[in-house]
Amino acid sequence: MSVEPVRIIVTGGTFDKHYDEIKGELTFTETHVPEVLRRARVSIPVEVELNQLIDSLFMQDENRRSVLELCARAPESRIIITHGTDTMTQTAELLGGAGIDKTIVITGAMIPYKILDSDALFNFGTAFAAVQLLPSGVYISMNGRIFSWNDVRKNKSKGVFEEVRE
């Protein structure tokens, strides 16, 4: 069985936030994806592309179009996008509606990767397996589940993602 390479597009979100002890707030310094790949001992070809490091609450249509453009022109047919959880469904909707013939899995974290008890590594690992196994389409991978782009929402009161038609 040949192994297809995976492209990882980094957009920021809680996944990549870092606690700034001086300011007492979560900020961005750099992506944690290379460290995650080392810790997970990923052994297939991976290309990491830093698109942006922003909180998804500040993501605008032009930011989403940039992600869409990167997905469309990427030579890989399997793509993971790290993204903030607050607006990842909006990005998924744009990508899903574009009909790109690739497998695209969007993931993120509710707790930053560098903070104890983070869900980032688990969500990333689930997304990495999913992108290799799923057919073409756009998916969200959170909380140990895989959701189709057009059947998912973030339940902010429970802090989980769920199907729209549950």
Contacts in CASP RR format, 6 or more apart in sequence:
PFRMAT RR
TARGET T0000
AUTHOR 0000-0000-0000
METHOD contacts of the structure
MODEL  1
MSVEPVRIIVTGGTFDKHYDEIKGELTFTETHVPEVLRRARVSIPVEVEL
NQLIDSLFMQDENRRSVLELCARAPESRIIITHGTDTMTQTAELLGGAGI
DKTIVITGAMIPYKILDSDALFNFGTAFAAVQLLPSGVYISMNGRIFSWN
DVRKNKSKGVFEEVRE
3 44 0 8 1.000
3 45 0 8 1.000
3 132 0 8 1.000
4 44 0 8 1.000
4 76 0 8 1.000
4 77 0 8 1.000
4 78 0 8 1.000
4 132 0 8 1.000
5 44 0 8 1.000
5 45 0 8 1.000
5 46 0 8 1.000
5 47 0 8 1.000
5 76 0 8 1.000
5 78 0 8 1.000
6 44 0 8 1.000
6 45 0 8 1.000
6 46 0 8 1.000
6 47 0 8 1.000
6 76 0 8 1.000
6 78 0 8 1.000
6 79 0 8 1.000
6 80 0 8 1.000
6 128 0 8 1.000
6 131 0 8 1.000
6 132 0 8 1.000
7 46 0 8 1.000
7 47 0 8 1.000
7 48 0 8 1.000
7 49 0 8 1.000
7 74 0 8 1.000
7 75 0 8 1.000
7 76 0 8 1.000
7 78 0 8 1.000
7 79 0 8 1.000
7 80 0 8 1.000
8 33 0 8 1.000
8 46 0 8 1.000
8 47 0 8 1.000
8 48 0 8 1.000
8 49 0 8 1.000
8 79 0 8 1.000
8 80 0 8 1.000
8 81 0 8 1.000
8 82 0 8 1.000
9 49 0 8 1.000
9 51 0 8 1.000
9 67 0 8 1.000
9 70 0 8 1.000
9 71 0 8 1.000
9 74 0 8 1.000
9 79 0 8 1.000
9 80 0 8 1.000
9 81 0 8 1.000
9 82 0 8 1.000
10 16 0 8 1.000
10 31 0 8 1.000
10 33 0 8 1.000
10 48 0 8 1.000
10 49 0 8 1.000
10 50 0 8 1.000
10 51 0 8 1.000
10 52 0 8 1.000
10 53 0 8 1.000
10 81 0 8 1.000
10 82 0 8 1.000
11 51 0 8 1.000
11 52 0 8 1.000
11 53 0 8 1.000
11 54 0 8 1.000
11 56 0 8 1.000
11 59 0 8 1.000
11 63 0 8 1.000
11 67 0 8 1.000
11 81 0 8 1.000
11 82 0 8 1.000
11 83 0 8 1.000
11 84 0 8 1.000
11 91 0 8 1.000
12 28 0 8 1.000
12 31 0 8 1.000
12 52 0 8 1.000
12 53 0 8 1.000
12 54 0 8 1.000
12 55 0 8 1.000
12 56 0 8 1.000
12 82 0 8 1.000
12 83 0 8 1.000
12 84 0 8 1.000
13 53 0 8 1.000
13 54 0 8 1.000
13 55 0 8 1.000
13 56 0 8 1.000
13 82 0 8 1.000
13 83 0 8 1.000
13 84 0 8 1.000
13 85 0 8 1.000
13 108 0 8 1.000
13 109 0 8 1.000
14 26 0 8 1.000
14 55 0 8 1.000
14 84 0 8 1.000
14 85 0 8 1.000
14 108 0 8 1.000
14 109 0 8 1.000
14 110 0 8 1.000
14 111 0 8 1.000
14 112 0 8 1.000
14 120 0 8 1.000
15 32 0 8 1.000
15 82 0 8 1.000
15 83 0 8 1.000
15 84 0 8 1.000
15 107 0 8 1.000
15 108 0 8 1.000
15 109 0 8 1.000
15 112 0 8 1.000
15 113 0 8 1.000
15 120 0 8 1.000
15 123 0 8 1.000
15 124 0 8 1.000
16 28 0 8 1.000
16 30 0 8 1.000
16 31 0 8 1.000
16 32 0 8 1.000
16 33 0 8 1.000
16 53 0 8 1.000
16 82 0 8 1.000
16 112 0 8 1.000
16 113 0 8 1.000
17 26 0 8 1.000
17 27 0 8 1.000
17 28 0 8 1.000
17 55 0 8 1.000
17 112 0 8 1.000
17 114 0 8 1.000
18 26 0 8 1.000
18 27 0 8 1.000
18 28 0 8 1.000
18 29 0 8 1.000
18 112 0 8 1.000
18 114 0 8 1.000
19 25 0 8 1.000
19 26 0 8 1.000
19 112 0 8 1.000
19 114 0 8 1.000
19 115 0 8 1.000
20 26 0 8 1.000
20 27 0 8 1.000
26 112 0 8 1.000
28 53 0 8 1.000
28 54 0 8 1.000
30 53 0 8 1.000
31 48 0 8 1.000
31 50 0 8 1.000
31 53 0 8 1.000
31 82 0 8 1.000
32 113 0 8 1.000
32 114 0 8 1.000
32 120 0 8 1.000
33 48 0 8 1.000
33 82 0 8 1.000
34 48 0 8 1.000
35 113 0 8 1.000
36 113 0 8 1.000
36 120 0 8 1.000
36 121 0 8 1.000
36 124 0 8 1.000
37 46 0 8 1.000
37 48 0 8 1.000
39 121 0 8 1.000
40 121 0 8 1.000
40 124 0 8 1.000
40 125 0 8 1.000
40 128 0 8 1.000
42 128 0 8 1.000
44 132 0 8 1.000
47 76 0 8 1.000
49 70 0 8 1.000
49 74 0 8 1.000
51 66 0 8 1.000
51 67 0 8 1.000
51 70 0 8 1.000
52 63 0 8 1.000
52 66 0 8 1.000
54 63 0 8 1.000
55 84 0 8 1.000
55 86 0 8 1.000
56 83 0 8 1.000
56 84 0 8 1.000
56 85 0 8 1.000
56 86 0 8 1.000
56 87 0 8 1.000
56 88 0 8 1.000
56 91 0 8 1.000
57 86 0 8 1.000
57 87 0 8 1.000
59 84 0 8 1.000
59 87 0 8 1.000
59 90 0 8 1.000
59 91 0 8 1.000
64 90 0 8 1.000
64 91 0 8 1.000
64 94 0 8 1.000
65 94 0 8 1.000
67 81 0 8 1.000
67 91 0 8 1.000
67 94 0 8 1.000
67 95 0 8 1.000
68 94 0 8 1.000
68 95 0 8 1.000
68 98 0 8 1.000
68 100 0 8 1.000
71 79 0 8 1.000
71 81 0 8 1.000
71 95 0 8 1.000
71 100 0 8 1.000
71 102 0 8 1.000
71 104 0 8 1.000
72 98 0 8 1.000
72 100 0 8 1.000
74 102 0 8 1.000
76 102 0 8 1.000
77 101 0 8 1.000
77 102 0 8 1.000
77 103 0 8 1.000
77 136 0 8 1.000
78 102 0 8 1.000
78 103 0 8 1.000
78 131 0 8 1.000
78 132 0 8 1.000
79 102 0 8 1.000
79 103 0 8 1.000
79 104 0 8 1.000
79 105 0 8 1.000
79 131 0 8 1.000
80 104 0 8 1.000
80 105 0 8 1.000
80 106 0 8 1.000
80 107 0 8 1.000
80 124 0 8 1.000
80 127 0 8 1.000
80 128 0 8 1.000
80 131 0 8 1.000
81 91 0 8 1.000
81 104 0 8 1.000
81 105 0 8 1.000
81 106 0 8 1.000
81 107 0 8 1.000
82 107 0 8 1.000
82 108 0 8 1.000
82 124 0 8 1.000
83 91 0 8 1.000
83 106 0 8 1.000
83 107 0 8 1.000
83 108 0 8 1.000
84 108 0 8 1.000
84 109 0 8 1.000
85 108 0 8 1.000
85 109 0 8 1.000
85 110 0 8 1.000
85 142 0 8 1.000
85 154 0 8 1.000
85 161 0 8 1.000
86 154 0 8 1.000
88 106 0 8 1.000
88 108 0 8 1.000
88 140 0 8 1.000
88 154 0 8 1.000
89 140 0 8 1.000
89 149 0 8 1.000
89 152 0 8 1.000
89 153 0 8 1.000
89 154 0 8 1.000
91 106 0 8 1.000
92 106 0 8 1.000
92 138 0 8 1.000
92 139 0 8 1.000
92 140 0 8 1.000
92 149 0 8 1.000
92 152 0 8 1.000
93 149 0 8 1.000
93 150 0 8 1.000
95 104 0 8 1.000
95 106 0 8 1.000
95 138 0 8 1.000
95 149 0 8 1.000
96 104 0 8 1.000
96 137 0 8 1.000
96 138 0 8 1.000
96 149 0 8 1.000
96 150 0 8 1.000
97 138 0 8 1.000
97 149 0 8 1.000
99 137 0 8 1.000
99 138 0 8 1.000
100 136 0 8 1.000
100 137 0 8 1.000
100 138 0 8 1.000
101 136 0 8 1.000
102 136 0 8 1.000
102 137 0 8 1.000
103 131 0 8 1.000
103 134 0 8 1.000
103 135 0 8 1.000
103 136 0 8 1.000
103 137 0 8 1.000
103 139 0 8 1.000
104 131 0 8 1.000
104 137 0 8 1.000
104 138 0 8 1.000
104 139 0 8 1.000
105 127 0 8 1.000
105 130 0 8 1.000
105 131 0 8 1.000
105 134 0 8 1.000
105 138 0 8 1.000
105 139 0 8 1.000
105 140 0 8 1.000
105 141 0 8 1.000
105 146 0 8 1.000
106 127 0 8 1.000
106 138 0 8 1.000
106 139 0 8 1.000
106 140 0 8 1.000
106 141 0 8 1.000
107 123 0 8 1.000
107 124 0 8 1.000
107 126 0 8 1.000
107 127 0 8 1.000
107 140 0 8 1.000
107 141 0 8 1.000
107 142 0 8 1.000
108 120 0 8 1.000
108 123 0 8 1.000
108 124 0 8 1.000
108 142 0 8 1.000
109 118 0 8 1.000
109 119 0 8 1.000
109 120 0 8 1.000
109 123 0 8 1.000
110 119 0 8 1.000
110 159 0 8 1.000
111 117 0 8 1.000
111 118 0 8 1.000
111 119 0 8 1.000
111 120 0 8 1.000
112 118 0 8 1.000
112 120 0 8 1.000
113 120 0 8 1.000
113 121 0 8 1.000
119 143 0 8 1.000
122 144 0 8 1.000
123 141 0 8 1.000
123 142 0 8 1.000
123 143 0 8 1.000
123 144 0 8 1.000
126 141 0 8 1.000
126 144 0 8 1.000
126 146 0 8 1.000
127 141 0 8 1.000
130 139 0 8 1.000
130 141 0 8 1.000
130 146 0 8 1.000
134 146 0 8 1.000
137 149 0 8 1.000
138 148 0 8 1.000
138 149 0 8 1.000
139 146 0 8 1.000
139 147 0 8 1.000
139 148 0 8 1.000
139 149 0 8 1.000
140 146 0 8 1.000
140 147 0 8 1.000
140 149 0 8 1.000
140 152 0 8 1.000
140 161 0 8 1.000
141 147 0 8 1.000
142 160 0 8 1.000
142 161 0 8 1.000
143 160 0 8 1.000
143 161 0 8 1.000
145 161 0 8 1.000
147 161 0 8 1.000
147 163 0 8 1.000
151 163 0 8 1.000
151 164 0 8 1.000
151 165 0 8 1.000
152 161 0 8 1.000
152 162 0 8 1.000
152 163 0 8 1.000
152 164 0 8 1.000
153 161 0 8 1.000
153 162 0 8 1.000
153 164 0 8 1.000
154 160 0 8 1.000
154 161 0 8 1.000
155 161 0 8 1.000
155 162 0 8 1.000
END
